[in-house]
Amino acid sequence: MTQPPSKPSRFANIPWWLLAIALLFVLGLWAITADAGYSQIFRALAGGVVTTLWVAFFAFVAAIVLGLLVALARTSASRALREIATFYVEIIRGIPVLVFLFYVAFVGAPWFVTGVNVLMSPLVQLGWLEAMTIRDFDFVWRAILALTVCYSAFIAEIFRAGIEAVDRGQVEAARALGLSRWNTFRFVVAPQALRTILPPLANDFVSMIKDSALVSALGVQDITQLGKVYSSGTFKFFETYNVVAFLYLTMTISLSLLVRLLERHLRGRQR
C-alpha cells in the first residue's frame, strides 16, 4: 500500500543562505554604526566606494562596446575578420587580469603617449599644443583601459553565443524579405539575443566590481587601496579588512540578487 505524498514543510522553500547573508549584513551595519572604531574606518573608506563603482561602470560600458564589435567580427562572413577577432579573444583571455593591468600601465601607456606625440607633432611644432608626457596619462585611466580590454574579450563571447543562439531560419527569412544586414541584426537578431545575454552580462559586471580591487596595485584610491593605507598606518588590519569585505559584499550581493530577479523576469516572459 502506497503512502500519500507528504506535504512539503512550510520552511522548505525558505532561502536560508539569504537569511544568513542578511544576518551578516545587519551585524556589519550594526558594528559600523555602534562602534566608534568601525565608524571611523568606514568614513575613511567611503570615498573609495565612489572610485570603485566609477572605474567598474566606465570600464564595463566601454567593454560592452568593444566586445560587441569583436563579437560582430567573430560572426562575420569575412574569414579575415573572424580570424583576427578570434586571435584577439584567445590572447586576451589567456592573460591574467593583474598581469595585463601592469602591462597596460607600464608598457602600453608609454607607447600610447609616444604615438599621440607623433600624431600631434605638427601642432606641437606650431606651438598650438604641448607634447604629452607619461604623467598626463593618469593611472585611473590606465586601469580603466586595462579592464576594458580584458573584459571585452569575455563579453565578446557572451555576445557571440547570444547571436548564434538565434535561429538561422529567422535570419534567412528576414534577408529573403529584403532586410539589410544591419536591419536584420537590429530588428530580428538583437532583440532575441538580448534576452539571452543580459543575465551573463550582469554577472560579468559583478565580477568587474570584484576585479576592480586589482587597480589598487597601481595606487588608484579605491576601497582596497584606502584600506591598505589605513591599516598600515593604524595597524587595525582585522577591523579595516572587515569593513573592506563588508563594502564589497554589499555591492556584489545586491547586484547578484538583482541578476536573479532579472533572470526570473526573463524566464517568465519566455513562457
Disulfide bonds with the S-S distance in Angstrom:
none
